[in-house]
Amino acid sequence: MKEALLYEPQAGEKVLCTACARYCRIGVDQIGLCGIRQNIDGKLYLLVYGKVITGHIDPIEKKPVTHYMPGSKIFSIATSGCNWLCRFCQNFDISQRRKVEGIDVSPKEVVDMTLKHGCQGIAYTYNQPTIFIEFAHDIGVIARQEGLINIFVSNGYDTPETVKMMGDFLDCITVDFKGNGEPKFVRKYIGVLDPQPTFDTLLEIRDKTDIHVEITDLVVPQVGDDLEYARKLAQFTYDELGPDTPIHFLRFHPDYKMMDLPSTPVETLEKHCQVAKEVGLQYVYIGNVPGHPLENTYCPGCGGEVIKRHGFDITRWRLDKDNRCKSCGYRQAIVGTLQDTVKEFRFRPVM
């Protein structure tokens, strides 16, 4: 463990944790809701610094990230703990574990493993990365020095302090809303009083950093699929982040404490996409439905298919070296090209 950077001393040896929007006030020997930040003798310590509970090699599209370094191979890591209490979490065995567990590994060793496996970057994922941001920061700074990219898969429930630290090393973030960010859903199924801090974080990232942003929304059938809130989320994205910002509507699968609901009907996801397009968003996707046409990227200029996908695989690429549509010349809002990444292991071009 290591003393945290994001906290403020308080009276009576309490501390105020500033790593997430819960702003936990933690007494001596107490641990914050996340389960990994503890007050020891009036100082806040990150208990999982140097402890990785899981590591996987993933395509970047699995995050999901489709407009940043497409085709990249990413080393995904996590610690235990989380600042949300999602009743449907597919990673509950990692995120909802309130035990300090994992393999002891230094920041440099994480980077060395990433390079050894031929990955182009590191994703901090499976649980909320900002609760272990001091560890992520130290990994990320070294990773950048080695030419690697850094990605957060985040709920965005952060603070200006965490966003400032992200600016030192983070290249890309996908901010994952749940149930369209509808307040009643967030309170009942996530244990968060108000979704507003996630919207505030996105504005902070926009104004204070150059981090590439993509939006995801887990659409939960029956309880978290209100189209009016989907429209509000899409409108916010359009107005504040721009029409080129990718938005992904993800299919829910029953898990953890919500096994009683079915998977999201595909028609529900299609309706969400239609709402986002009506608002004016140009890159709208469906996730977790392999083979659906809305996995693909369509040119805002001519409407033609420029990137075809199946699941996390790219199967057709109809862009030139400057990411311009080969039919009409419209330049897509994509950072990096297939020429920038190693993708022979899963890219199957179809001409």
N, C-alpha and C positions, 0 to 999 in steps of 0.2 A: 504494500500500500504506500501511498504518497500523500503529503499534504495537498489539498485542493487549492486551486487558484481562485475559483469563483465562489467566494463567500465573504461575508462581512461579520466581524465580531459584534456581539450584542451584550447588553448588561447581564450580569449574573452568569458569565461564561457561556451563554447561549451563542449560537451562530445563525446567521441568515444565509441560506444557500441561494445563490443566484444562477445556478446552472439550468433551471427551468422555471416556467411561469407559475409553478406552485409556490415558490418562495418559502420553502419549509423553514420554520424556526425550530432549531434542534437544540435540545438541552444536552448537558454532559452525558455521555454514554448512550445517547439516543441515536437512531439512524433515521434518515429521511424516508419518505414513502417509497422511493425508488429501490431501497434496500442495499445501496452500495456507498452511501456517503454518510459518514459517522462523525459525531462530535467526540473528540478525545481530548480531555483536559482543556477545553475551550478553543480547540482548533479543529477545522473540518478536514477529514481525510477521505480520499478516494480509495475504497477498500479493494477495488478490482484493478488498480493500476498494475499493469504487467501480468494480467490474467485474462486469457482468451478462452471462452467456453466452447466456441465452435469456429471452424474455418472451412470454407468451400470454394471451389472454383466455379464461377458462373459466367454466362454471357451477360453483357451489360444490359441487354434487353429484358432480362429477368427482373431488374430492379423495380419497376420498369423505367428504363431510359432509352428513348429511341432517337433523340436528336443531338446526342453528344457522343462522339467517337463511336459510331455504330460498328458493330462486329467485334468490339474489344472483349478480351478475356479478363475477368475481374476476380481478385481474391477477396472473398466476403468474410468478415469477422464480426464477432459480437462478444460482449461480456454478459453476465447475468444481470437481472434487474430491469425495471422500466418505470417511467413516471406516469404511465397510463395503466388502466386496469381493464382492458378490453375483454369482454366476456366471450368473444369469438376469436381470440388470437390464435393464429395457426402456429405461432412460435412460443406458445405458452410455457413449454418446458424450459425455455431459455428466459423469456421476458418476465414471467410471473414467479420465477424462482427467487425467493428472498434468502438465498444462501450465497456466500462468496465462494465460487468454484471456478475452475479453469486451469489451463496449462500455464505455467510460469514462462513468460516470454518478454523480452525487451522490445522497445520500439524498433530498434535496428534489426532484430531477429524477424519481426513481422515483415519488414521490407525485404530482407534477404529471402524469406520464403516466397514472397510475391515474385521476385525476380527469378528465383529458382524454377518456379512453375510456369515461367514465360507469360505472366500476366502483364497487362498494360496499366493496371491500377488496382486500387483498394477500395472496397465498399464497406462502410461501417453500417451494419444493418442487423436485422432480426430482433433487435431491441432498440430503444431510443438512444442514438449515439451521443446526444449532448449531455446525458447524465454521466458519461465517462469521457467528457470532452478533453480533459487534461491529457489523458492517455492517447486519445485520437489525435490531438494536436501534435504531440511529440512524434507519433508515427508519421503523420502527414507531412510534417516539415522535412523529415528525412526522405520520405517517398518522393516529394517534389524535387529534391536535390538529385535523385536518381532518375528523373524524367518520368515518374509515374503520376497518374491522375488520382484524385481522391473524391469519393462520392459518399454523400449521406443519404440514407433512406430514412426519412424523418417524419414524425408527426407534427413538427413545426411548433410544438408547445414550448417555446424558448424565450429568451430574454435578449435585450440589447448586448449584454455582456457575452453571451454565447455567440451571437452573430459576429461581434468584433473578433472573437477568437477564430471563428470559421474563416474570416478573411485572410488569415495568415497562411492557410494551406488548402482550403476546399475549392474544388473546381466545379462541382455539380451537386445539386440537391434535388431529390424528388420528394415533395411534401405530400403526405398521404392523408387526405381527409377520410372520414368514415361517416356513412349515412348522410352524405351531402353537407356535413357540418351543421345539421339541424340541432339546435340547442337541447331539446328534450331528449333526443337520441343520445347525444354526447353525455348528458348527465346520467341517464339510466344505464347505458351499456358500456360506458368508458370510465365513469367515475370522475369526470371533469366538469366543473361548474359552468364554464363558458368557453365556447370555441374561439372567442375573439383573439386571444393571444397568438393563435396560428396565423390569422390574417395579419396581425401586427408584425409578426416575424417576417412574413413575405415582403411587406413594405420595407422593413429594415434591411433585408437582404438586397432588395431592389435599389435602395438609396445609398447603401454603405459598402457594397461589394460588387464584384464582377462575376459572381457565381451564376452558372447556368441553372435555370429553374424549370422543372416539369411538375405538373400537378396530377395527382391520382386521387380517385374517389372510390372507396369500397362501397358498392351499392348493396345494402342488406334488404332482402325482400320483406315486405309486410311492415317492417318497423323502421327502415331507413332508406326509403326509395321515393320520397316526396319530390315530385318534379318541380315544384315551385322553389324549393331550396336548391335543387340542381341548377335551376336558372339563375338564382342569386349567386351561387358559386361560379358559374360560367361568366356571369356579368362582371363579378369582381375580377376574375382572371383577365377578361377582355379589357376592362377599364384601367386596371392598375398594373398589369404585367404585360399586356399587349396581345393582339390577335394571333401572333406567331407562337405563343406559349402552348406547348403540347398539353393536352388533358386526356387522361386515361380513366375510363370507367371500368372498374374491375368487378368480376363476378365473385360473389360470396360463395363459399363452401362451408357447410356446417362443421363446427369444430369447438373444442373446449367446453364451455358451458352453454353453448347455443346449438345443440345438436337437433333441436326440435324444428328448426326452420329448413326449408328446401334451399337448394342452390338458386341463385338469382335467375329468373327467366331471361332468356336472351332478348326477348321482346322488350323487357324493361330496360335493359342496357341500351338497346337501339333507340328507345324513346329519349333516354338521357343524352345520347349523342345528337339526336335531332335538335333537342333544346339548345345544346352548346353551339351547334352550327347556326341556328336561328339567331343567337346572340352575336355571331360573327367570328367565332374562333375557327381558325383555318386548319388546325391539326388536331383531330378528334379521334380517339382510339377506344376500342373495346379490348379488355385484357382478360386472361384466363379462359378464353374460348378459342382454342387452336383451330385455324382454318377459316375463321370468320373474315369477311372482306374488310371489316374495319380494324383489323390488325395492320393493314397496309397503309402506306403513306401516299396521299393523292396530291397532285400539284395544284396549288391555289390558282395558278395561272390558266391552265387548260383543263383541269379536272382529271387528267390522265394518271394512271397508277405509275409511280416512280420508284417505290420500294415495295416489294412483295415479301411477306413473311409467313411462316407457319410456326406458331408457337414462338420460340426464341430464335429461330433460324431465319436468316435472310436468304431468300431463294431467287430474287431477281433485283437488279440494281440498274435503273435507267436514268442515272445522273452522270454528268461529265466530271472532270477533275475539279471543277469549281462548284460542284453540287447544283448545277443548272439542269433543268429538265431537258432531256434530249429531244422532246417534241416542240416545246415552245420557248425554251431558254430562260424560264422563270427560275430565279435562284432560290433554293429552299433554305429555310431557317434551321440549318443543321450544322453543328460544329464538328469538323473533321470529316474525312472521307474514308471509303474502304481502303484506299491506298495508304492511309495512315496507320492501319492496324493489321495484325496478323489474324487471318480468319479462315485459312485453308482448312482448319479442323472442323468447320461447320458451315462454311459458306458454299452453297451449291448454286453457281450461277446458271440461269436459264435464259438464253438469248432469244 
